[in-house]
Amino acid sequence: METRRIHDISQPLRPGVPVWPGDTPFGGEQTWKMAEGSPVNVSKLTLSTHTGAHADAPLHYAADAPDISSVDLEPFLGECLVVDARGVGELVQPEHVPDLAGARRVLFRTYDRFPHEAWDEAHTAIAPATIAKLAEYGVLLIGMDGPSLDPQDSKTMDAHLAVLSADMRVLEGLVLDDVAPGRYELIALPLPIVGGDASPVRAVLRELA
């Protein structure tokens, strides 16, 4: 049986992984150590729910909306379209969206090389009109390699509110450097964090048969 190639599009979680300015830095610490006589190694983690590749819950941008443990998992699992949106400028506009041909999950690549070592204050964001266009075509999920659908200095969160209106799910912080544009199977399931406004995900793309 032929094995389908898997592309890991997650950021490695480690001390120093870039996070939104002012958000909780990633930290890890061994609490039980075999080297000190424990029969097992055990660690504790400190991190933001928006660390690395992550799924936003509607609760992130609306106080009365569902948390990440309550959202349907279907949007995070299934066929998707990867779109090359490098060089489009500040915003991915509707004219940058190709023929979706029925795709219900769309991931935008905006970086030539993902910034693993430094926070990018001027990342490409998504225009609300683009989200509205995707919603018209029945898209369930929008994802991107940037850290947010909205520009860093946005105070109105227009793109996130467009997603809320469309009841669309969101993935941010993906690493799409080595993924060619086209169709794949997306697997990026969030953890069922009760009360969580987001969850880190182990996001992968599997090539279609």
Protein Blocks (a to p, Z undefined) as FASTA:
>chain_A
ZZdddddfbdcddehiacdehiacdddddfbdfknopabdcddddddfkgcjddddfklm
ockbccfklpcfklmgccdddddfehnbjbdcfklpccfkhpabdcddfbfbdcfkbccf
kbccddfklmmmmmmnopabdcdfbfbfbdfklcklmmmmmmmmnopacdehiafklpcc
ddddddddddddehiabdcddddddddZZ
